[in-house]
Amino acid sequence: METKISQTSISKLEFMELINKAREGDQNAMMEIIKLYESEMIYLSRYIKMPKEDALQAMILGLIELIKRGEIND
């Protein structure tokens, strides 16, 4: 079963594999996850009362922290 994530479709299994690799320190996997959510973060940055780049940086940092702490699960 495919899970629609962002504008790119990947399976839930593929997404969880990326999450696990990112938790283990794979920077390429982390970048792939960030790319999956990039368009949503750009959209949402318009509604945060701070410069766009600062808002994007804060959201990316938050996503990385969630992944590293293991708060994203299936």
mmCIF file of the N, C-alpha and C atoms, coordinates in Angstrom:
data_MODEL
# 
_entry.id   MODEL 
# 
loop_
_atom_site.group_PDB 
_atom_site.id 
_atom_site.type_symbol 
_atom_site.label_atom_id 
_atom_site.label_alt_id 
_atom_site.label_comp_id 
_atom_site.label_asym_id 
_atom_site.label_entity_id 
_atom_site.label_seq_id 
_atom_site.pdbx_PDB_ins_code 
_atom_site.Cartn_x 
_atom_site.Cartn_y 
_atom_site.Cartn_z 
_atom_site.occupancy 
_atom_site.B_iso_or_equiv 
_atom_site.pdbx_formal_charge 
_atom_site.auth_seq_id 
_atom_site.auth_comp_id 
_atom_site.auth_asym_id 
_atom_site.auth_atom_id 
_atom_site.pdbx_PDB_model_num 
ATOM 1   N N  . MET A 1 1  ? 0.847  -1.175 0.000  1.00 0.00 ? 1  MET A N  1 
ATOM 2   C CA . MET A 1 1  ? 0.000  0.000  0.000  1.00 0.00 ? 1  MET A CA 1 
ATOM 3   C C  . MET A 1 1  ? 0.894  1.240  0.000  1.00 0.00 ? 1  MET A C  1 
ATOM 4   N N  . GLU A 1 2  ? 0.591  2.190  -0.853 1.00 0.00 ? 2  GLU A N  1 
ATOM 5   C CA . GLU A 1 2  ? 1.358  3.424  -0.972 1.00 0.00 ? 2  GLU A CA 1 
ATOM 6   C C  . GLU A 1 2  ? 0.807  4.486  -0.028 1.00 0.00 ? 2  GLU A C  1 
ATOM 7   N N  . THR A 1 3  ? 1.689  5.175  0.641  1.00 0.00 ? 3  THR A N  1 
ATOM 8   C CA . THR A 1 3  ? 1.319  6.317  1.463  1.00 0.00 ? 3  THR A CA 1 
ATOM 9   C C  . THR A 1 3  ? 1.769  7.560  0.726  1.00 0.00 ? 3  THR A C  1 
ATOM 10  N N  . LYS A 1 4  ? 0.867  8.494  0.500  1.00 0.00 ? 4  LYS A N  1 
ATOM 11  C CA . LYS A 1 4  ? 1.201  9.723  -0.216 1.00 0.00 ? 4  LYS A CA 1 
ATOM 12  C C  . LYS A 1 4  ? 1.886  10.676 0.755  1.00 0.00 ? 4  LYS A C  1 
ATOM 13  N N  . ILE A 1 5  ? 3.122  10.987 0.477  1.00 0.00 ? 5  ILE A N  1 
ATOM 14  C CA . ILE A 1 5  ? 3.885  11.912 1.296  1.00 0.00 ? 5  ILE A CA 1 
ATOM 15  C C  . ILE A 1 5  ? 4.365  13.019 0.378  1.00 0.00 ? 5  ILE A C  1 
ATOM 16  N N  . SER A 1 6  ? 3.942  14.248 0.697  1.00 0.00 ? 6  SER A N  1 
ATOM 17  C CA . SER A 1 6  ? 4.284  15.399 -0.123 1.00 0.00 ? 6  SER A CA 1 
ATOM 18  C C  . SER A 1 6  ? 3.804  15.142 -1.540 1.00 0.00 ? 6  SER A C  1 
ATOM 19  N N  . GLN A 1 7  ? 4.567  15.605 -2.515 1.00 0.00 ? 7  GLN A N  1 
ATOM 20  C CA . GLN A 1 7  ? 4.192  15.403 -3.907 1.00 0.00 ? 7  GLN A CA 1 
ATOM 21  C C  . GLN A 1 7  ? 4.855  14.146 -4.458 1.00 0.00 ? 7  GLN A C  1 
ATOM 22  N N  . THR A 1 8  ? 5.631  13.506 -3.644 1.00 0.00 ? 8  THR A N  1 
ATOM 23  C CA . THR A 1 8  ? 6.323  12.296 -4.032 1.00 0.00 ? 8  THR A CA 1 
ATOM 24  C C  . THR A 1 8  ? 5.665  11.126 -3.323 1.00 0.00 ? 8  THR A C  1 
ATOM 25  N N  . SER A 1 9  ? 5.389  10.062 -4.065 1.00 0.00 ? 9  SER A N  1 
ATOM 26  C CA . SER A 1 9  ? 4.812  8.878  -3.445 1.00 0.00 ? 9  SER A CA 1 
ATOM 27  C C  . SER A 1 9  ? 5.918  7.887  -3.144 1.00 0.00 ? 9  SER A C  1 
ATOM 28  N N  . ILE A 1 10 ? 5.994  7.510  -1.885 1.00 0.00 ? 10 ILE A N  1 
ATOM 29  C CA . ILE A 1 10 ? 6.861  6.411  -1.499 1.00 0.00 ? 10 ILE A CA 1 
ATOM 30  C C  . ILE A 1 10 ? 6.039  5.535  -0.570 1.00 0.00 ? 10 ILE A C  1 
ATOM 31  N N  . SER A 1 11 ? 6.419  4.302  -0.487 1.00 0.00 ? 11 SER A N  1 
ATOM 32  C CA . SER A 1 11 ? 5.665  3.405  0.387  1.00 0.00 ? 11 SER A CA 1 
ATOM 33  C C  . SER A 1 11 ? 5.992  3.708  1.843  1.00 0.00 ? 11 SER A C  1 
ATOM 34  N N  . LYS A 1 12 ? 5.105  3.286  2.701  1.00 0.00 ? 12 LYS A N  1 
ATOM 35  C CA . LYS A 1 12 ? 5.324  3.463  4.137  1.00 0.00 ? 12 LYS A CA 1 
ATOM 36  C C  . LYS A 1 12 ? 6.608  2.751  4.558  1.00 0.00 ? 12 LYS A C  1 
ATOM 37  N N  . LEU A 1 13 ? 6.847  1.585  3.981  1.00 0.00 ? 13 LEU A N  1 
ATOM 38  C CA . LEU A 1 13 ? 8.052  0.819  4.285  1.00 0.00 ? 13 LEU A CA 1 
ATOM 39  C C  . LEU A 1 13 ? 9.305  1.596  3.890  1.00 0.00 ? 13 LEU A C  1 
ATOM 40  N N  . GLU A 1 14 ? 9.292  2.189  2.690  1.00 0.00 ? 14 GLU A N  1 
ATOM 41  C CA . GLU A 1 14 ? 10.440 2.983  2.240  1.00 0.00 ? 14 GLU A CA 1 
ATOM 42  C C  . GLU A 1 14 ? 10.665 4.186  3.151  1.00 0.00 ? 14 GLU A C  1 
ATOM 43  N N  . PHE A 1 15 ? 9.565  4.825  3.563  1.00 0.00 ? 15 PHE A N  1 
ATOM 44  C CA . PHE A 1 15 ? 9.666  5.978  4.450  1.00 0.00 ? 15 PHE A CA 1 
ATOM 45  C C  . PHE A 1 15 ? 10.269 5.566  5.791  1.00 0.00 ? 15 PHE A C  1 
ATOM 46  N N  . MET A 1 16 ? 9.805  4.458  6.354  1.00 0.00 ? 16 MET A N  1 
ATOM 47  C CA . MET A 1 16 ? 10.332 3.999  7.637  1.00 0.00 ? 16 MET A CA 1 
ATOM 48  C C  . MET A 1 16 ? 11.798 3.583  7.519  1.00 0.00 ? 16 MET A C  1 
ATOM 49  N N  . GLU A 1 17 ? 12.189 3.047  6.368  1.00 0.00 ? 17 GLU A N  1 
ATOM 50  C CA . GLU A 1 17 ? 13.599 2.721  6.148  1.00 0.00 ? 17 GLU A CA 1 
ATOM 51  C C  . GLU A 1 17 ? 14.442 3.997  6.150  1.00 0.00 ? 17 GLU A C  1 
ATOM 52  N N  . LEU A 1 18 ? 13.925 5.054  5.513  1.00 0.00 ? 18 LEU A N  1 
ATOM 53  C CA . LEU A 1 18 ? 14.626 6.340  5.533  1.00 0.00 ? 18 LEU A CA 1 
ATOM 54  C C  . LEU A 1 18 ? 14.749 6.863  6.962  1.00 0.00 ? 18 LEU A C  1 
ATOM 55  N N  . ILE A 1 19 ? 13.667 6.771  7.727  1.00 0.00 ? 19 ILE A N  1 
ATOM 56  C CA . ILE A 1 19 ? 13.680 7.232  9.119  1.00 0.00 ? 19 ILE A CA 1 
ATOM 57  C C  . ILE A 1 19 ? 14.740 6.471  9.911  1.00 0.00 ? 19 ILE A C  1 
ATOM 58  N N  . ASN A 1 20 ? 14.758 5.163  9.781  1.00 0.00 ? 20 ASN A N  1 
ATOM 59  C CA . ASN A 1 20 ? 15.729 4.353  10.526 1.00 0.00 ? 20 ASN A CA 1 
ATOM 60  C C  . ASN A 1 20 ? 17.162 4.683  10.128 1.00 0.00 ? 20 ASN A C  1 
ATOM 61  N N  . LYS A 1 21 ? 17.403 4.861  8.842  1.00 0.00 ? 21 LYS A N  1 
ATOM 62  C CA . LYS A 1 21 ? 18.744 5.231  8.384  1.00 0.00 ? 21 LYS A CA 1 
ATOM 63  C C  . LYS A 1 21 ? 19.142 6.601  8.924  1.00 0.00 ? 21 LYS A C  1 
ATOM 64  N N  . ALA A 1 22 ? 18.204 7.539  8.920  1.00 0.00 ? 22 ALA A N  1 
ATOM 65  C CA . ALA A 1 22 ? 18.486 8.884  9.424  1.00 0.00 ? 22 ALA A CA 1 
ATOM 66  C C  . ALA A 1 22 ? 18.807 8.835  10.915 1.00 0.00 ? 22 ALA A C  1 
ATOM 67  N N  . ARG A 1 23 ? 18.080 8.024  11.667 1.00 0.00 ? 23 ARG A N  1 
ATOM 68  C CA . ARG A 1 23 ? 18.350 7.869  13.110 1.00 0.00 ? 23 ARG A CA 1 
ATOM 69  C C  . ARG A 1 23 ? 19.745 7.322  13.353 1.00 0.00 ? 23 ARG A C  1 
ATOM 70  N N  . GLU A 1 24 ? 20.213 6.492  12.431 1.00 0.00 ? 24 GLU A N  1 
ATOM 71  C CA . GLU A 1 24 ? 21.541 5.884  12.561 1.00 0.00 ? 24 GLU A CA 1 
ATOM 72  C C  . GLU A 1 24 ? 22.646 6.807  12.061 1.00 0.00 ? 24 GLU A C  1 
ATOM 73  N N  . GLY A 1 25 ? 22.279 8.000  11.596 1.00 0.00 ? 25 GLY A N  1 
ATOM 74  C CA . GLY A 1 25 ? 23.281 8.978  11.186 1.00 0.00 ? 25 GLY A CA 1 
ATOM 75  C C  . GLY A 1 25 ? 23.490 9.121  9.690  1.00 0.00 ? 25 GLY A C  1 
ATOM 76  N N  . ASP A 1 26 ? 22.672 8.478  8.880  1.00 0.00 ? 26 ASP A N  1 
ATOM 77  C CA . ASP A 1 26 ? 22.798 8.584  7.423  1.00 0.00 ? 26 ASP A CA 1 
ATOM 78  C C  . ASP A 1 26 ? 22.307 9.961  6.970  1.00 0.00 ? 26 ASP A C  1 
ATOM 79  N N  . GLN A 1 27 ? 23.246 10.826 6.598  1.00 0.00 ? 27 GLN A N  1 
ATOM 80  C CA . GLN A 1 27 ? 22.897 12.191 6.208  1.00 0.00 ? 27 GLN A CA 1 
ATOM 81  C C  . GLN A 1 27 ? 22.106 12.241 4.906  1.00 0.00 ? 27 GLN A C  1 
ATOM 82  N N  . ASN A 1 28 ? 22.373 11.317 4.001  1.00 0.00 ? 28 ASN A N  1 
ATOM 83  C CA . ASN A 1 28 ? 21.614 11.287 2.746  1.00 0.00 ? 28 ASN A CA 1 
ATOM 84  C C  . ASN A 1 28 ? 20.147 10.951 3.003  1.00 0.00 ? 28 ASN A C  1 
ATOM 85  N N  . ALA A 1 29 ? 19.898 10.036 3.914  1.00 0.00 ? 29 ALA A N  1 
ATOM 86  C CA . ALA A 1 29 ? 18.518 9.689  4.269  1.00 0.00 ? 29 ALA A CA 1 
ATOM 87  C C  . ALA A 1 29 ? 17.824 10.883 4.910  1.00 0.00 ? 29 ALA A C  1 
ATOM 88  N N  . MET A 1 30 ? 18.538 11.594 5.784  1.00 0.00 ? 30 MET A N  1 
ATOM 89  C CA . MET A 1 30 ? 17.960 12.779 6.431  1.00 0.00 ? 30 MET A CA 1 
ATOM 90  C C  . MET A 1 30 ? 17.615 13.834 5.383  1.00 0.00 ? 30 MET A C  1 
ATOM 91  N N  . MET A 1 31 ? 18.499 14.049 4.426  1.00 0.00 ? 31 MET A N  1 
ATOM 92  C CA . MET A 1 31 ? 18.233 15.030 3.367  1.00 0.00 ? 31 MET A CA 1 
ATOM 93  C C  . MET A 1 31 ? 17.032 14.614 2.520  1.00 0.00 ? 31 MET A C  1 
ATOM 94  N N  . GLU A 1 32 ? 16.887 13.337 2.260  1.00 0.00 ? 32 GLU A N  1 
ATOM 95  C CA . GLU A 1 32 ? 15.750 12.839 1.484  1.00 0.00 ? 32 GLU A CA 1 
ATOM 96  C C  . GLU A 1 32 ? 14.437 13.097 2.227  1.00 0.00 ? 32 GLU A C  1 
ATOM 97  N N  . ILE A 1 33 ? 14.437 12.880 3.529  1.00 0.00 ? 33 ILE A N  1 
ATOM 98  C CA . ILE A 1 33 ? 13.237 13.149 4.334  1.00 0.00 ? 33 ILE A CA 1 
ATOM 99  C C  . ILE A 1 33 ? 12.911 14.633 4.297  1.00 0.00 ? 33 ILE A C  1 
ATOM 100 N N  . ILE A 1 34 ? 13.922 15.467 4.459  1.00 0.00 ? 34 ILE A N  1 
ATOM 101 C CA . ILE A 1 34 ? 13.711 16.920 4.419  1.00 0.00 ? 34 ILE A CA 1 
ATOM 102 C C  . ILE A 1 34 ? 13.144 17.328 3.064  1.00 0.00 ? 34 ILE A C  1 
ATOM 103 N N  . LYS A 1 35 ? 13.668 16.750 1.987  1.00 0.00 ? 35 LYS A N  1 
ATOM 104 C CA . LYS A 1 35 ? 13.156 17.059 0.642  1.00 0.00 ? 35 LYS A CA 1 
ATOM 105 C C  . LYS A 1 35 ? 11.686 16.655 0.493  1.00 0.00 ? 35 LYS A C  1 
ATOM 106 N N  . LEU A 1 36 ? 11.301 15.551 1.137  1.00 0.00 ? 36 LEU A N  1 
ATOM 107 C CA . LEU A 1 36 ? 9.909  15.103 1.059  1.00 0.00 ? 36 LEU A CA 1 
ATOM 108 C C  . LEU A 1 36 ? 8.947  16.131 1.651  1.00 0.00 ? 36 LEU A C  1 
ATOM 109 N N  . TYR A 1 37 ? 9.404  16.845 2.663  1.00 0.00 ? 37 TYR A N  1 
ATOM 110 C CA . TYR A 1 37 ? 8.552  17.816 3.353  1.00 0.00 ? 37 TYR A CA 1 
ATOM 111 C C  . TYR A 1 37 ? 8.834  19.261 2.967  1.00 0.00 ? 37 TYR A C  1 
ATOM 112 N N  . GLU A 1 38 ? 9.783  19.473 2.088  1.00 0.00 ? 38 GLU A N  1 
ATOM 113 C CA . GLU A 1 38 ? 10.221 20.827 1.752  1.00 0.00 ? 38 GLU A CA 1 
ATOM 114 C C  . GLU A 1 38 ? 9.098  21.721 1.237  1.00 0.00 ? 38 GLU A C  1 
ATOM 115 N N  . SER A 1 39 ? 8.289  21.236 0.326  1.00 0.00 ? 39 SER A N  1 
ATOM 116 C CA . SER A 1 39 ? 7.238  22.087 -0.244 1.00 0.00 ? 39 SER A CA 1 
ATOM 117 C C  . SER A 1 39 ? 6.215  22.499 0.817  1.00 0.00 ? 39 SER A C  1 
ATOM 118 N N  . GLU A 1 40 ? 5.876  21.578 1.736  1.00 0.00 ? 40 GLU A N  1 
ATOM 119 C CA . GLU A 1 40 ? 4.949  21.926 2.810  1.00 0.00 ? 40 GLU A CA 1 
ATOM 120 C C  . GLU A 1 40 ? 5.557  22.955 3.756  1.00 0.00 ? 40 GLU A C  1 
ATOM 121 N N  . MET A 1 41 ? 6.857  22.803 4.040  1.00 0.00 ? 41 MET A N  1 
ATOM 122 C CA . MET A 1 41 ? 7.515  23.750 4.935  1.00 0.00 ? 41 MET A CA 1 
ATOM 123 C C  . MET A 1 41 ? 7.601  25.139 4.300  1.00 0.00 ? 41 MET A C  1 
ATOM 124 N N  . ILE A 1 42 ? 7.859  25.192 3.011  1.00 0.00 ? 42 ILE A N  1 
ATOM 125 C CA . ILE A 1 42 ? 7.894  26.484 2.316  1.00 0.00 ? 42 ILE A CA 1 
ATOM 126 C C  . ILE A 1 42 ? 6.518  27.136 2.378  1.00 0.00 ? 42 ILE A C  1 
ATOM 127 N N  . TYR A 1 43 ? 5.479  26.350 2.136  1.00 0.00 ? 43 TYR A N  1 
ATOM 128 C CA . TYR A 1 43 ? 4.113  26.870 2.208  1.00 0.00 ? 43 TYR A CA 1 
ATOM 129 C C  . TYR A 1 43 ? 3.805  27.392 3.612  1.00 0.00 ? 43 TYR A C  1 
ATOM 130 N N  . LEU A 1 44 ? 4.104  26.599 4.619  1.00 0.00 ? 44 LEU A N  1 
ATOM 131 C CA . LEU A 1 44 ? 3.803  26.979 5.999  1.00 0.00 ? 44 LEU A CA 1 
ATOM 132 C C  . LEU A 1 44 ? 4.627  28.170 6.473  1.00 0.00 ? 44 LEU A C  1 
ATOM 133 N N  . SER A 1 45 ? 5.813  28.351 5.916  1.00 0.00 ? 45 SER A N  1 
ATOM 134 C CA . SER A 1 45 ? 6.677  29.456 6.349  1.00 0.00 ? 45 SER A CA 1 
ATOM 135 C C  . SER A 1 45 ? 6.031  30.813 6.108  1.00 0.00 ? 45 SER A C  1 
ATOM 136 N N  . ARG A 1 46 ? 5.085  30.876 5.191  1.00 0.00 ? 46 ARG A N  1 
ATOM 137 C CA . ARG A 1 46 ? 4.395  32.144 4.919  1.00 0.00 ? 46 ARG A CA 1 
ATOM 138 C C  . ARG A 1 46 ? 3.523  32.584 6.083  1.00 0.00 ? 46 ARG A C  1 
ATOM 139 N N  . TYR A 1 47 ? 3.140  31.662 6.930  1.00 0.00 ? 47 TYR A N  1 
ATOM 140 C CA . TYR A 1 47 ? 2.232  31.963 8.029  1.00 0.00 ? 47 TYR A CA 1 
ATOM 141 C C  . TYR A 1 47 ? 2.939  32.117 9.377  1.00 0.00 ? 47 TYR A C  1 
ATOM 142 N N  . ILE A 1 48 ? 4.246  32.009 9.371  1.00 0.00 ? 48 ILE A N  1 
ATOM 143 C CA . ILE A 1 48 ? 5.028  32.167 10.595 1.00 0.00 ? 48 ILE A CA 1 
ATOM 144 C C  . ILE A 1 48 ? 5.617  33.570 10.586 1.00 0.00 ? 48 ILE A C  1 
ATOM 145 N N  . LYS A 1 49 ? 5.409  34.292 11.660 1.00 0.00 ? 49 LYS A N  1 
ATOM 146 C CA . LYS A 1 49 ? 5.815  35.696 11.717 1.00 0.00 ? 49 LYS A CA 1 
ATOM 147 C C  . LYS A 1 49 ? 7.302  35.824 12.025 1.00 0.00 ? 49 LYS A C  1 
ATOM 148 N N  . MET A 1 50 ? 8.102  35.418 11.053 1.00 0.00 ? 50 MET A N  1 
ATOM 149 C CA . MET A 1 50 ? 9.552  35.598 11.098 1.00 0.00 ? 50 MET A CA 1 
ATOM 150 C C  . MET A 1 50 ? 10.035 35.499 9.659  1.00 0.00 ? 50 MET A C  1 
ATOM 151 N N  . PRO A 1 51 ? 11.252 35.920 9.383  1.00 0.00 ? 51 PRO A N  1 
ATOM 152 C CA . PRO A 1 51 ? 11.746 35.796 8.012  1.00 0.00 ? 51 PRO A CA 1 
ATOM 153 C C  . PRO A 1 51 ? 11.623 34.353 7.507  1.00 0.00 ? 51 PRO A C  1 
ATOM 154 N N  . LYS A 1 52 ? 11.319 34.231 6.216  1.00 0.00 ? 52 LYS A N  1 
ATOM 155 C CA . LYS A 1 52 ? 11.068 32.917 5.610  1.00 0.00 ? 52 LYS A CA 1 
ATOM 156 C C  . LYS A 1 52 ? 12.202 31.930 5.886  1.00 0.00 ? 52 LYS A C  1 
ATOM 157 N N  . GLU A 1 53 ? 13.440 32.362 5.696  1.00 0.00 ? 53 GLU A N  1 
ATOM 158 C CA . GLU A 1 53 ? 14.579 31.460 5.901  1.00 0.00 ? 53 GLU A CA 1 
ATOM 159 C C  . GLU A 1 53 ? 14.680 31.001 7.352  1.00 0.00 ? 53 GLU A C  1 
ATOM 160 N N  . ASP A 1 54 ? 14.394 31.900 8.286  1.00 0.00 ? 54 ASP A N  1 
ATOM 161 C CA . ASP A 1 54 ? 14.423 31.523 9.705  1.00 0.00 ? 54 ASP A CA 1 
ATOM 162 C C  . ASP A 1 54 ? 13.322 30.514 10.016 1.00 0.00 ? 54 ASP A C  1 
ATOM 163 N N  . ALA A 1 55 ? 12.148 30.729 9.447  1.00 0.00 ? 55 ALA A N  1 
ATOM 164 C CA . ALA A 1 55 ? 11.032 29.804 9.660  1.00 0.00 ? 55 ALA A CA 1 
ATOM 165 C C  . ALA A 1 55 ? 11.364 28.426 9.093  1.00 0.00 ? 55 ALA A C  1 
ATOM 166 N N  . LEU A 1 56 ? 11.929 28.393 7.892  1.00 0.00 ? 56 LEU A N  1 
ATOM 167 C CA . LEU A 1 56 ? 12.312 27.113 7.280  1.00 0.00 ? 56 LEU A CA 1 
ATOM 168 C C  . LEU A 1 56 ? 13.360 26.401 8.129  1.00 0.00 ? 56 LEU A C  1 
ATOM 169 N N  . GLN A 1 57 ? 14.347 27.156 8.576  1.00 0.00 ? 57 GLN A N  1 
ATOM 170 C CA . GLN A 1 57 ? 15.399 26.569 9.394  1.00 0.00 ? 57 GLN A CA 1 
ATOM 171 C C  . GLN A 1 57 ? 14.822 25.995 10.686 1.00 0.00 ? 57 GLN A C  1 
ATOM 172 N N  . ALA A 1 58 ? 13.899 26.702 11.313 1.00 0.00 ? 58 ALA A N  1 
ATOM 173 C CA . ALA A 1 58 ? 13.279 26.223 12.552 1.00 0.00 ? 58 ALA A CA 1 
ATOM 174 C C  . ALA A 1 58 ? 12.481 24.941 12.305 1.00 0.00 ? 58 ALA A C  1 
ATOM 175 N N  . MET A 1 59 ? 11.749 24.879 11.193 1.00 0.00 ? 59 MET A N  1 
ATOM 176 C CA . MET A 1 59 ? 10.962 23.677 10.890 1.00 0.00 ? 59 MET A CA 1 
ATOM 177 C C  . MET A 1 59 ? 11.866 22.488 10.579 1.00 0.00 ? 59 MET A C  1 
ATOM 178 N N  . ILE A 1 60 ? 12.929 22.727 9.820  1.00 0.00 ? 60 ILE A N  1 
ATOM 179 C CA . ILE A 1 60 ? 13.865 21.645 9.493  1.00 0.00 ? 60 ILE A CA 1 
ATOM 180 C C  . ILE A 1 60 ? 14.524 21.126 10.762 1.00 0.00 ? 60 ILE A C  1 
ATOM 181 N N  . LEU A 1 61 ? 14.955 22.035 11.621 1.00 0.00 ? 61 LEU A N  1 
ATOM 182 C CA . LEU A 1 61 ? 15.564 21.630 12.885 1.00 0.00 ? 61 LEU A CA 1 
ATOM 183 C C  . LEU A 1 61 ? 14.576 20.821 13.726 1.00 0.00 ? 61 LEU A C  1 
ATOM 184 N N  . GLY A 1 62 ? 13.327 21.259 13.773 1.00 0.00 ? 62 GLY A N  1 
ATOM 185 C CA . GLY A 1 62 ? 12.304 20.523 14.512 1.00 0.00 ? 62 GLY A CA 1 
ATOM 186 C C  . GLY A 1 62 ? 12.100 19.123 13.959 1.00 0.00 ? 62 GLY A C  1 
ATOM 187 N N  . LEU A 1 63 ? 12.085 18.993 12.639 1.00 0.00 ? 63 LEU A N  1 
ATOM 188 C CA . LEU A 1 63 ? 11.929 17.682 12.004 1.00 0.00 ? 63 LEU A CA 1 
ATOM 189 C C  . LEU A 1 63 ? 13.108 16.776 12.344 1.00 0.00 ? 63 LEU A C  1 
ATOM 190 N N  . ILE A 1 64 ? 14.311 17.324 12.261 1.00 0.00 ? 64 ILE A N  1 
ATOM 191 C CA . ILE A 1 64 ? 15.509 16.542 12.591 1.00 0.00 ? 64 ILE A CA 1 
ATOM 192 C C  . ILE A 1 64 ? 15.458 16.076 14.047 1.00 0.00 ? 64 ILE A C  1 
ATOM 193 N N  . GLU A 1 65 ? 15.055 16.960 14.944 1.00 0.00 ? 65 GLU A N  1 
ATOM 194 C CA . GLU A 1 65 ? 14.964 16.589 16.359 1.00 0.00 ? 65 GLU A CA 1 
ATOM 195 C C  . GLU A 1 65 ? 13.934 15.490 16.586 1.00 0.00 ? 65 GLU A C  1 
ATOM 196 N N  . LEU A 1 66 ? 12.791 15.574 15.908 1.00 0.00 ? 66 LEU A N  1 
ATOM 197 C CA . LEU A 1 66 ? 11.775 14.517 16.037 1.00 0.00 ? 66 LEU A CA 1 
ATOM 198 C C  . LEU A 1 66 ? 12.323 13.170 15.593 1.00 0.00 ? 66 LEU A C  1 
ATOM 199 N N  . ILE A 1 67 ? 13.035 13.176 14.488 1.00 0.00 ? 67 ILE A N  1 
ATOM 200 C CA . ILE A 1 67 ? 13.600 11.930 13.961 1.00 0.00 ? 67 ILE A CA 1 
ATOM 201 C C  . ILE A 1 67 ? 14.644 11.381 14.925 1.00 0.00 ? 67 ILE A C  1 
ATOM 202 N N  . LYS A 1 68 ? 15.552 12.228 15.370 1.00 0.00 ? 68 LYS A N  1 
ATOM 203 C CA . LYS A 1 68 ? 16.637 11.787 16.257 1.00 0.00 ? 68 LYS A CA 1 
ATOM 204 C C  . LYS A 1 68 ? 16.113 11.264 17.597 1.00 0.00 ? 68 LYS A C  1 
ATOM 205 N N  . ARG A 1 69 ? 15.055 11.878 18.130 1.00 0.00 ? 69 ARG A N  1 
ATOM 206 C CA . ARG A 1 69 ? 14.486 11.438 19.410 1.00 0.00 ? 69 ARG A CA 1 
ATOM 207 C C  . ARG A 1 69 ? 13.604 10.205 19.255 1.00 0.00 ? 69 ARG A C  1 
ATOM 208 N N  . GLY A 1 70 ? 13.342 9.811  18.020 1.00 0.00 ? 70 GLY A N  1 
ATOM 209 C CA . GLY A 1 70 ? 12.512 8.633  17.799 1.00 0.00 ? 70 GLY A CA 1 
ATOM 210 C C  . GLY A 1 70 ? 11.033 8.892  17.950 1.00 0.00 ? 70 GLY A C  1 
ATOM 211 N N  . GLU A 1 71 ? 10.608 10.138 17.769 1.00 0.00 ? 71 GLU A N  1 
ATOM 212 C CA . GLU A 1 71 ? 9.200  10.484 17.944 1.00 0.00 ? 71 GLU A CA 1 
ATOM 213 C C  . GLU A 1 71 ? 8.386  10.333 16.665 1.00 0.00 ? 71 GLU A C  1 
ATOM 214 N N  . ILE A 1 72 ? 9.010  9.864  15.618 1.00 0.00 ? 72 ILE A N  1 
ATOM 215 C CA . ILE A 1 72 ? 8.289  9.539  14.385 1.00 0.00 ? 72 ILE A CA 1 
ATOM 216 C C  . ILE A 1 72 ? 8.300  8.026  14.286 1.00 0.00 ? 72 ILE A C  1 
ATOM 217 N N  . ASN A 1 73 ? 7.119  7.447  14.281 1.00 0.00 ? 73 ASN A N  1 
ATOM 218 C CA . ASN A 1 73 ? 7.031  5.998  14.183 1.00 0.00 ? 73 ASN A CA 1 
ATOM 219 C C  . ASN A 1 73 ? 5.870  5.627  13.284 1.00 0.00 ? 73 ASN A C  1 
ATOM 220 N N  . ASP A 1 74 ? 5.752  4.344  13.018 1.00 0.00 ? 74 ASP A N  1 
ATOM 221 C CA . ASP A 1 74 ? 4.699  3.897  12.112 1.00 0.00 ? 74 ASP A CA 1 
ATOM 222 C C  . ASP A 1 74 ? 3.391  3.819  12.835 1.00 0.00 ? 74 ASP A C  1 
# 
